Amino acid sequence: MTTQSKSGSTIRLRYQSAHPTQYSLMFNCQTTLVETFRTLFPRDLCFESQRAIVFNPAQPIPTQTVDFCIAAALTYHAKTHIGTVLQRHGRTMISMDL
């Protein structure tokens, strides 16, 4: 990550009693984060519009994938390229901006 102030985007964890069989990792919908995650991980994660990754408590969490998503959000404003974040997480890909 980075110690630079304001280098990342806000992340929230949400549980709604109206949907007791799921919880969500929420991202700022004004960013391209969820769009990027949907492109990179279409089979690994479930998404809600442009703002959330949705989890089912009965299913295992893909921790490496979620770790990547959190790292990307926490460095979103630091001009970090997604390729750099991918390299830190043992993945290779053509570098592109978030």
NORUR-V629856 format. One record per residue. N is the residue number from 1. PSI is psi in whole degrees, -180 to 180 (NA if undefined). D_LAST is the distance of its C-alpha to the last C-alpha in Angstrom with 1 decimal. Layout:
n->{N;N}
psi->{PSI;PSI}
d_last->{D_LAST;D_LAST}
//
This chain:
n->{1;2;3;4;5;6;7;8;9;10;11;12;13;14;15;16;17;18;19;20;21;22;23;24;25;26;27;28;29;30;31;32;33;34;35;36;37;38;39;40;41;42;43;44;45;46;47;48;49;50;51;52;53;54;55;56;57;58;59;60;61;62;63;64;65;66;67;68;69;70;71;72;73;74;75;76;77;78;79;80;81;82;83;84;85;86;87;88;89;90;91;92;93;94;95;96;97;98}
psi->{-158;153;-2;128;144;29;-12;178;151;141;136;151;130;135;133;129;-22;-21;70;-10;15;160;163;149;114;141;160;123;-6;-2;174;14;-56;-37;-43;-45;-40;-37;-43;-35;53;-26;-14;-26;158;141;154;111;-136;20;-5;151;128;134;149;121;-22;-11;148;147;129;84;-40;-39;-45;-38;-44;-46;-42;-44;-41;-41;-41;-11;15;-44;1;15;29;133;144;-30;-38;-44;-40;-41;-39;-23;20;23;155;145;158;133;136;153;148;NA}
d_last->{15.4;16.3;19.3;17.9;18.5;15.9;13.0;11.7;11.7;14.9;15.8;19.2;21.4;23.5;26.9;28.9;32.6;32.4;30.3;31.9;30.7;27.0;24.6;21.0;18.0;16.8;13.4;13.2;13.4;12.2;8.5;6.5;6.8;10.0;9.4;7.0;9.8;12.4;11.5;11.6;14.5;16.6;19.8;19.0;18.1;19.4;17.5;18.8;17.4;13.9;14.8;16.2;16.8;20.5;22.9;26.6;28.6;30.8;28.1;26.8;23.3;21.0;20.5;18.4;15.9;16.0;15.9;12.6;11.2;13.0;11.9;8.1;9.4;11.8;9.8;7.0;9.2;10.4;8.4;7.8;6.4;5.9;9.3;10.8;10.2;11.6;14.4;15.3;15.8;17.9;15.8;15.3;13.1;12.3;9.5;6.5;3.8;0.0}
//
